[in-house]
Amino acid sequence: MLFPVVLVSPARPENIGAAARAMKTMGFTQLRIVASEAQHDPATRRVAHGAGDIIDNLQHYATLADALADIDFSVATTARSRAKFRYYATPQQVENILLEKQQWVSSMALVFGREDSGLTNEELDQVDLLTGIPMAADYPSLNLGQAVMVYCYQLAALNKVVAPAAAPGEAGQLAALRQRIEQLLVRLNVSDDEKMADWLQQRLGVLEQRDSAMLHRLLHDIEKNLIDKNAG
């Protein structure tokens, strides 16, 4: 399965090297870098120590949207205060969600933000699920390399599962749901309710495949009734 780790604008080459080393130890092999040249610093390879193949094969993208263009489901780490009205999963919950998703999507990604400021609200809007690491109040942060290690360790089980090929159309089911929900909110004249729109979009990310299929059926019935009502 395609499952890259995506680092958005990392500033310190040591953090890129530490991330690569953490990935290597837990069976992750694909690293994507967004809008940064820090990976070219010799310190990256020095800290990577034994994970040089990941550095050699990393891919660079201009924007997060470019890095996620071929990804069906993405998870981003962020502080709870940045989550707004959205569903916010613990690392353990992320593992359970992705183990289920692995059975019906063909690609997933784990996204980490900048060392000093994380991801922007616009970047958070591009992912399907938000997550963060619970920490003691008197020591509220981890550096980038440590955060990557925590998630690679937690999600290592995904590398031991061989997912069956997704049935035709299933991989794009989530994107289609998002589009139908957006269109329905517009038709109901409630699209300006930011809290509800954010909540709906984020909850879609935790639906299992059968739940997504059922929601498609429900939306079809709602859309049909709206058409019939307007026609009458």
Residue pairs with C-beta under 8 A, 6 or more apart in sequence:
1 102
1 106
1 107
1 108
1 158
1 163
2 30
2 70
2 71
2 106
2 107
2 108
3 28
3 30
3 107
3 108
3 109
3 110
3 158
3 159
4 30
4 31
4 32
4 59
4 67
4 71
4 109
4 110
5 19
5 23
5 28
5 30
5 31
5 32
5 109
5 110
5 112
5 148
5 152
6 32
6 33
6 34
6 64
6 67
6 68
6 74
6 109
6 110
6 111
6 112
7 15
7 16
7 19
7 31
7 32
7 33
7 34
7 36
7 112
7 144
7 148
8 34
8 35
8 64
8 111
8 112
8 113
8 114
8 119
8 123
9 34
9 35
9 36
9 113
9 114
10 16
10 19
10 33
10 36
10 38
10 39
10 114
10 115
10 144
11 36
11 38
11 114
11 115
11 116
12 38
12 115
12 144
13 38
13 39
13 40
13 41
13 42
13 43
13 44
13 47
14 43
14 44
14 47
14 145
15 115
15 143
15 144
15 145
16 31
16 33
16 36
16 38
16 39
16 44
16 47
16 48
16 55
17 43
17 44
17 45
17 46
17 47
17 48
17 49
17 51
17 55
17 145
18 47
18 48
18 143
18 144
18 145
18 146
18 148
18 149
19 31
19 112
19 144
19 145
19 148
20 31
20 44
20 48
20 51
20 54
20 55
20 58
21 47
21 48
21 49
21 50
21 51
21 145
22 145
22 148
22 149
22 152
22 153
23 29
23 31
23 51
23 54
23 148
23 152
24 48
24 50
24 51
24 53
24 54
25 152
26 149
26 152
26 153
26 155
26 156
26 159
27 156
27 159
27 160
28 152
28 159
29 53
29 54
29 57
30 54
30 57
30 59
31 54
31 55
31 57
31 58
31 59
32 58
32 59
32 60
32 61
32 67
32 109
33 39
33 58
33 59
33 60
33 61
34 60
34 61
34 62
34 63
34 64
34 66
34 67
35 61
35 62
35 63
36 60
38 44
39 55
39 58
39 60
44 55
45 52
45 55
47 145
48 54
48 55
59 67
61 67
64 111
64 119
64 123
64 126
65 126
67 109
68 74
68 109
68 111
68 126
68 127
70 107
71 107
71 108
71 109
72 105
72 106
72 107
72 108
72 171
72 172
72 174
72 175
73 98
73 101
73 105
73 107
73 108
73 109
73 128
73 129
73 174
73 205
74 108
74 109
74 110
74 111
74 126
74 127
74 128
74 129
75 89
75 94
75 98
75 108
75 109
75 110
75 111
75 127
75 128
75 129
75 130
75 131
76 110
76 111
76 112
76 113
76 119
76 123
76 124
76 127
76 129
76 130
76 131
77 110
77 111
77 112
77 113
77 118
77 130
77 131
77 132
77 133
77 147
77 151
78 113
78 118
78 119
78 124
78 130
78 131
78 132
79 118
79 132
80 88
80 132
82 118
82 119
82 121
82 124
82 130
83 130
83 132
84 121
84 198
85 194
85 195
85 198
85 199
85 202
86 124
86 130
86 198
86 199
86 201
86 202
87 129
87 130
87 199
87 202
87 203
87 205
87 206
88 130
88 131
88 132
89 97
89 129
89 130
89 131
89 206
90 131
90 132
90 134
91 131
91 133
91 150
91 151
91 154
91 155
92 154
93 131
94 129
94 131
94 151
94 154
94 155
95 154
95 155
95 157
95 158
97 129
97 205
97 206
98 108
98 155
98 158
99 157
99 158
99 161
100 208
100 209
101 108
102 108
102 158
102 161
102 163
103 163
103 164
103 209
104 166
104 167
104 170
104 171
104 173
104 209
105 166
105 170
105 171
105 174
106 163
106 165
106 166
106 171
107 171
108 158
110 151
110 155
111 119
111 123
111 127
112 144
112 147
112 148
113 119
113 123
115 143
115 144
124 130
128 174
128 202
128 204
128 205
129 202
129 205
129 206
130 202
131 151
133 142
133 147
133 150
135 141
135 142
142 150
170 209
173 209
173 212
173 213
173 216
174 204
174 205
174 207
174 212
176 216
177 204
177 207
177 212
177 215
177 216
177 219
178 201
178 204
180 216
180 219
180 223
181 200
181 201
181 204
181 219
182 191
182 197
184 219
184 222
184 223
185 191
185 193
185 196
185 197
185 200
187 226
190 196
191 197
204 212
204 215
207 215
